[in-house]
Amino acid sequence: MWRDRDFGFGRLFEDMDREFAEAEEMLNRMFRTVRGMRPEELAANFPYYYGYQVTIGPDGRPHVREFGNIKPAARGLVAPSETREPLVDTALDEKENTLVITAEMPGVTKQDIKVEVSQDTVTIHAEKGDKKYHTEIPSSAALDDKSAKATYANGILELKIKLKEPPKPKATEVKVE
C-alpha cells in the first residue's frame, strides 16, 4: 500500500529530527547557563543574539548554519563576542552557473564591508561602531573570484559569483594494433 512507503523521505526526516533534537538540547544548555548567571553578568553581555537556519542542500540533506554573537558549547554558552555572524543564505543558480550569497548586516554602510573570495571560501567582514559582522562561507564548487559582484542596500549584502567551469578531460586517441 502507498502509505507503507516513505518515497525516499524517511532518511531526510530522520536527519531533520536529529538536527532539531541537537538544536533543542543546545538551546536548553544555553538557557540553563543564562539562568545561572548573576544579574550584573547578564547586563554586561547584553544583548545576546543567536539563531540558526536549516536548509536542504543540493545533496538532499539538511544543513544547519548558526549566526549571532554567542556560540553554544558542551556546558552552555561560550562568552559573547562583539562580532556577530550575520544571517546568510546561499543559492546556486544553475541556469546562470552562479552562486548567490545574501547576508543580512544592518547598521553598516557599503564602505564598511570587506568581501574576499577564494576558490572555495567567501569571507565577509563589516565594522561600524558597535556593529561588527564576520563570517566565512565554504563552497563545494570552485569559485571564479574575478567574477564576483557585490551590492549592498537596506542592510542586505548580495554577492553573485560565477562558478569555474570544470576542466574538460582531454581525450587521447589510441591506435589499435
VOBA-1610 file (N, C-alpha, C; in pm, whole numbers, padded with zeros to 5 digits, always signed):
BEGIN
Met+00084-00118+00000Met+00000+00000+00000Met+00089+00125+00000Trp+00045+00234-00063Trp+00128+00354-00079Trp+00165+00417+00054Arg+00082+00401+00158Arg+00113+00462+00288Arg+00230+00392+00357Asp+00260+00269+00316Asp+00369+00195+00378Asp+00505+00238+00324Arg+00506+00311+00214Arg+00632+00359+00156Arg+00657+00502+00201Asp+00785+00536+00213Asp+00817+00675+00250Asp+00864+00755+00130Phe+00866+00694+00012Phe+00904+00761-00111Phe+01042+00828-00100Gly+01132+00770-00019Gly+01267+00823-00006Gly+01280+00937+00094Phe+01170+00974+00158Phe+01175+01087+00252Phe+01211+01043+00394Gly+01206+00913+00422Gly+01232+00864+00558Gly+01365+00910+00612Arg+01471+00894+00534Arg+01605+00934+00579Arg+01614+01086+00597Leu+01552+01160+00507Leu+01553+01306+00517Leu+01489+01349+00649Phe+01373+01291+00682Phe+01304+01329+00805Phe+01382+01283+00929Glu+01449+01168+00919Glu+01532+01122+01031Glu+01647+01220+01054Asp+01712+01264+00946Asp+01821+01361+00958Asp+01771+01492+01017Met+01655+01538+00971Met+01599+01663+01024Met+01563+01648+01171Asp+01504+01535+01209Asp+01471+01510+01350Asp+01596+01515+01437Arg+01704+01455+01388Arg+01829+01455+01465Arg+01883+01597+01479Glu+01882+01674+01370Glu+01931+01812+01375Glu+01849+01896+01473Phe+01716+01881+01468Phe+01631+01958+01558Phe+01651+01915+01704Ala+01672+01786+01728Ala+01697+01739+01864Ala+01827+01798+01918Glu+01932+01803+01833Glu+02058+01863+01875Glu+02041+02012+01902Ala+01966+02080+01818Ala+01942+02224+01838Ala+01864+02248+01966Glu+01764+02165+01993Glu+01685+02181+02115Glu+01772+02161+02239Glu+01858+02060+02238Glu+01947+02035+02351Glu+02043+02152+02370Met+02096+02205+02260Met+02186+02319+02268Met+02116+02442+02329Leu+01994+02469+02285Leu+01920+02583+02341Leu+01890+02562+02489Asn+01859+02439+02528Asn+01837+02411+02670Asn+01962+02438+02752Arg+02081+02399+02700Arg+02206+02427+02770Arg+02227+02578+02782Met+02197+02650+02675Met+02215+02796+02678Met+02125+02859+02784Phe+01998+02819+02788Phe+01906+02876+02886Phe+01947+02841+03029Arg+01995+02718+03051Arg+02043+02681+03186Arg+02160+02770+03226Thr+02249+02799+03132Thr+02365+02884+03161Thr+02320+03025+03197Val+02228+03082+03121Val+02180+03218+03146Val+02111+03226+03282Arg+02030+03125+03313Arg+01960+03125+03443Arg+02059+03122+03559Gly+02177+03061+03539Gly+02276+03051+03645Gly+02366+03173+03658Met+02352+03271+03570Met+02437+03389+03573Met+02383+03494+03670Arg+02474+03571+03729Arg+02434+03682+03816Arg+02381+03797+03730Pro+02291+03880+03781Pro+02234+03990+03702Pro+02338+04083+03640Glu+02446+04112+03713Glu+02549+04202+03657Glu+02623+04136+03540Glu+02636+04003+03542Glu+02697+03933+03429Glu+02607+03942+03306Leu+02477+03926+03328Leu+02382+03933+03217Leu+02381+04073+03155Ala+02379+04176+03239Ala+02372+04313+03189Ala+02498+04351+03111Ala+02614+04302+03155Ala+02740+04337+03090Ala+02749+04278+02949Asn+02685+04167+02926Asn+02697+04099+02796Asn+02571+04112+02710Phe+02477+04191+02749Phe+02350+04201+02679Phe+02365+04289+02555Pro+02299+04271+02445Pro+02202+04165+02419Pro+02269+04041+02361Tyr+02209+03926+02390Tyr+02252+03801+02329Tyr+02179+03786+02197Tyr+02250+03738+02098Tyr+02194+03728+01964Tyr+02240+03594+01908Tyr+02146+03503+01888Tyr+02181+03370+01839Tyr+02065+03313+01759Gly+02097+03244+01653Gly+01994+03175+01576Gly+02057+03073+01485Tyr+01972+02997+01422Tyr+02020+02901+01325Tyr+01922+02891+01211Gln+01974+02850+01098Gln+01895+02839+00977Gln+01913+02697+00925Val+01803+02633+00890Val+01807+02497+00837Val+01764+02502+00691Thr+01849+02452+00603Thr+01815+02444+00461Thr+01846+02304+00411Ile+01788+02269+00301Ile+01817+02141+00237Ile+01916+02167+00125Gly+02032+02101+00133Gly+02137+02123+00035Gly+02110+02049-00095Pro+02194+02073-00195Pro+02177+02006-00324Pro+02191+01854-00313Asp+02256+01809-00203Asp+02270+01665-00181Asp+02146+01604-00117Gly+02044+01689-00089Gly+01920+01640-00031Gly+01923+01628+00121Arg+02033+01666+00182Arg+02047+01655+00328Arg+02029+01793+00392Pro+01976+01796+00515Pro+01962+01925+00583Pro+02097+01979+00627His+02112+02111+00616His+02234+02179+00659His+02192+02288+00758Val+02264+02296+00871Val+02233+02394+00974Val+02346+02495+00978Arg+02311+02623+00972Arg+02409+02732+00981Arg+02370+02818+01101Glu+02466+02841+01190Glu+02443+02924+01308Glu+02481+03069+01278Phe+02420+03161+01349Phe+02457+03302+01340Phe+02433+03367+01475Gly+02499+03481+01499Gly+02480+03554+01624Gly+02612+03594+01688Asn+02603+03643+01812Asn+02723+03686+01883Asn+02760+03593+01999Ile+02693+03479+02010Ile+02729+03377+02107Ile+02731+03242+02034Lys+02804+03150+02090Lys+02808+03016+02033Lys+02786+02917+02147Pro+02709+02813+02121Pro+02688+02713+02224Pro+02811+02624+02241Ala+02826+02570+02360Ala+02933+02476+02389Ala+02872+02363+02473Ala+02950+02264+02503Ala+02900+02148+02576Ala+02839+02187+02711Arg+02894+02289+02776Arg+02845+02328+02908Arg+02756+02452+02906Gly+02716+02496+02793Gly+02630+02614+02787Gly+02683+02715+02688Leu+02677+02840+02725Leu+02719+02948+02635Leu+02868+02968+02636Val+02922+02996+02521Val+03056+03050+02512Val+03040+03199+02534Ala+03137+03264+02591Ala+03126+03407+02617Ala+03085+03482+02491Pro+02994+03577+02506Pro+02950+03654+02389Pro+03067+03727+02324Ser+03057+03743+02196Ser+03158+03813+02120Ser+03099+03945+02074Glu+03184+04044+02054Glu+03136+04171+01999Glu+03106+04157+01851Thr+03159+04051+01788Thr+03138+04028+01646Thr+03023+03930+01625Arg+02930+03968+01542Arg+02815+03883+01512Arg+02840+03807+01383Glu+02783+03689+01374Glu+02783+03617+01248Glu+02649+03649+01182Pro+02650+03713+01064Pro+02524+03755+01002Pro+02441+03636+00955Leu+02311+03660+00942Leu+02223+03561+00881Leu+02256+03558+00733Val+02288+03440+00682Val+02334+03425+00544Val+02251+03320+00473Asp+02219+03345+00347Asp+02152+03247+00265Asp+02234+03229+00138Thr+02249+03105+00095Thr+02322+03077-00029Thr+02230+03003-00124Ala+02242+03034-00251Ala+02162+02966-00353Ala+02248+02948-00477Leu+02233+02834-00539Leu+02305+02806-00662Leu+02210+02825-00779Asp+02243+02921-00865Asp+02164+02946-00985Asp+02227+02864-01097Glu+02170+02745-01119Glu+02228+02654-01218Glu+02217+02708-01359Lys+02113+02782-01387Lys+02094+02839-01521Lys+02206+02938-01554Glu+02241+03022-01458Glu+02347+03122-01478Glu+02484+03071-01433Asn+02490+02949-01374Asn+02614+02892-01322Asn+02679+02988-01220Thr+02595+03036-01127Thr+02636+03139-01032Thr+02595+03101-00890Leu+02683+03131-00795Leu+02650+03118-00653Leu+02604+03255-00606Val+02484+03261-00547Val+02429+03387-00495Val+02428+03378-00344Ile+02494+03473-00278Ile+02501+03478-00132Ile+02433+03606-00086Thr+02340+03593+00008Thr+02271+03708+00065Thr+02302+03710+00215Ala+02350+03824+00266Ala+02384+03838+00407Ala+02312+03957+00466Glu+02249+03937+00581Glu+02177+04044+00649Glu+02271+04111+00748Met+02306+04239+00722Met+02401+04312+00806Met+02355+04457+00825Pro+02252+04479+00903Pro+02205+04617+00922Pro+02302+04700+01006Gly+02298+04830+00984Gly+02375+04922+01067Gly+02513+04955+01015Val+02549+04905+00897Val+02678+04939+00838Val+02653+04999+00699Thr+02756+05057+00642Thr+02745+05111+00506Thr+02830+05023+00413Lys+02814+05042+00283Lys+02892+04960+00189Lys+03042+04985+00204Gln+03080+05104+00249Gln+03222+05134+00270Gln+03280+05056+00388Asp+03195+05009+00479Asp+03240+04935+00597Asp+03258+04786+00569Ile+03218+04740+00452Ile+03214+04596+00421Ile+03337+04556+00341Lys+03398+04445+00383Lys+03510+04386+00309Lys+03469+04242+00273Val+03483+04209+00145Val+03449+04075+00097Val+03572+04017+00028Glu+03608+03895+00064Glu+03719+03825-00001Glu+03665+03694-00056Val+03702+03664-00180Val+03658+03541-00245Val+03781+03463-00288Ser+03789+03337-00244Ser+03893+03247-00293Ser+03822+03137-00371Gln+03895+03037-00415Gln+03834+02932-00495Gln+03728+02854-00419Asp+03743+02843-00286Asp+03649+02759-00211Asp+03587+02825-00088Thr+03613+02955-00067Thr+03561+03023+00052Thr+03529+03169+00021Val+03420+03216+00082Val+03386+03359+00076Val+03391+03411+00220Thr+03467+03518+00242Thr+03478+03578+00374Thr+03415+03717+00369Ile+03325+03742+00465Ile+03257+03872+00475Ile+03288+03931+00611His+03330+04058+00611His+03360+04128+00736His+03309+04272+00723Ala+03245+04321+00828Ala+03198+04460+00829Ala+03209+04513+00971Glu+03242+04642+00982Glu+03257+04704+01112Glu+03220+04851+01105Lys+03130+04893+01196Lys+03095+05034+01209Lys+03042+05054+01351Gly+03119+05125+01432Gly+03079+05146+01571Gly+03067+05014+01644Asp+02952+04993+01707Asp+02932+04868+01780Asp+02877+04755+01692Lys+02856+04782+01566Lys+02809+04680+01472Lys+02930+04614+01406Lys+02951+04487+01436Lys+03063+04412+01379Lys+03011+04277+01332Tyr+03041+04245+01207Tyr+02996+04119+01147Tyr+03115+04047+01086His+03112+03914+01096His+03215+03833+01031His+03161+03693+01006Thr+03188+03642+00886Thr+03152+03503+00855Thr+03240+03452+00743Glu+03259+03321+00743Glu+03328+03253+00635Glu+03234+03148+00580Ile+03214+03150+00450Ile+03119+03060+00385Ile+03195+02967+00292Pro+03200+02838+00326Pro+03270+02744+00237Pro+03184+02712+00115Ser+03250+02678+00006Ser+03179+02639-00116Ser+03234+02506-00165Ser+03145+02416-00199Ser+03190+02286-00251Ser+03227+02296-00399Ala+03182+02402-00464Ala+03215+02425-00605Ala+03327+02528-00614Ala+03412+02515-00715Ala+03521+02611-00736Ala+03462+02745-00781Leu+03503+02853-00715Leu+03451+02987-00744Leu+03548+03065-00833Asp+03493+03143-00923Asp+03573+03232-01007Asp+03582+03366-00935Asp+03687+03384-00855Asp+03699+03504-00771Asp+03701+03633-00851Lys+03744+03630-00974Lys+03750+03751-01057Lys+03612+03797-01103Ser+03513+03710-01098Ser+03380+03744-01148Ser+03287+03798-01039Ala+03332+03802-00914Ala+03244+03838-00802Ala+03192+03981-00814Lys+03063+03997-00792Lys+02997+04128-00791Lys+02918+04138-00661Ala+02924+04254-00595Ala+02854+04273-00468Ala+02772+04400-00471Thr+02653+04395-00412Thr+02569+04513-00393Thr+02523+04513-00248Tyr+02498+04633-00196Tyr+02452+04647-00057Tyr+02346+04755-00052Ala+02229+04719-00001Ala+02120+04816+00014Ala+02029+04772+00128Asn+01987+04869+00209Asn+01891+04844+00318Asn+01933+04730+00410Gly+02064+04722+00439Gly+02113+04621+00534Gly+02135+04484+00474Ile+02118+04469+00344Ile+02132+04339+00278Ile+02247+04343+00178Leu+02344+04253+00197Leu+02454+04237+00103Leu+02421+04120+00011Glu+02435+04142-00119Glu+02413+04034-00215Glu+02538+04018-00299Leu+02590+03895-00302Leu+02708+03861-00382Leu+02666+03764-00491Lys+02720+03786-00610Lys+02699+03693-00721Lys+02837+03654-00770Ile+02865+03523-00766Ile+02997+03473-00803Ile+02979+03359-00902Lys+03043+03373-01017Lys+03038+03267-01118Lys+03117+03146-01068Leu+03069+03028-01105Leu+03141+02905-01074Leu+03242+02879-01185Lys+03357+02827-01149Lys+03456+02793-01251Lys+03408+02670-01326Glu+03428+02674-01455Glu+03393+02558-01537Glu+03494+02448-01507Pro+03446+02326-01483Pro+03543+02218-01460Pro+03623+02193-01588Pro+03752+02163-01572Pro+03832+02140-01692Pro+03779+02019-01769Lys+03774+02034-01899Lys+03724+01925-01983Lys+03837+01823-01997Pro+03802+01697-01973Pro+03908+01596-01985Pro+03955+01585-02130Lys+04086+01577-02142Lys+04143+01562-02276Lys+04138+01415-02314Ala+04097+01391-02432Ala+04090+01254-02480Ala+04211+01227-02569Thr+04266+01112-02553Thr+04378+01070-02636Thr+04332+00951-02719Glu+04352+00963-02847Glu+04313+00853-02934Glu+04419+00744-02924Val+04374+00622-02911Val+04465+00509-02900Val+04455+00429-03029Lys+04569+00406-03089Lys+04575+00331-03214Lys+04560+00182-03183Val+04473+00119-03254Val+04450-00024-03235Val+04545-00100-03325Glu+04620-00192-03268Glu+04716-00269-03346Glu+04666-00409-03370
//
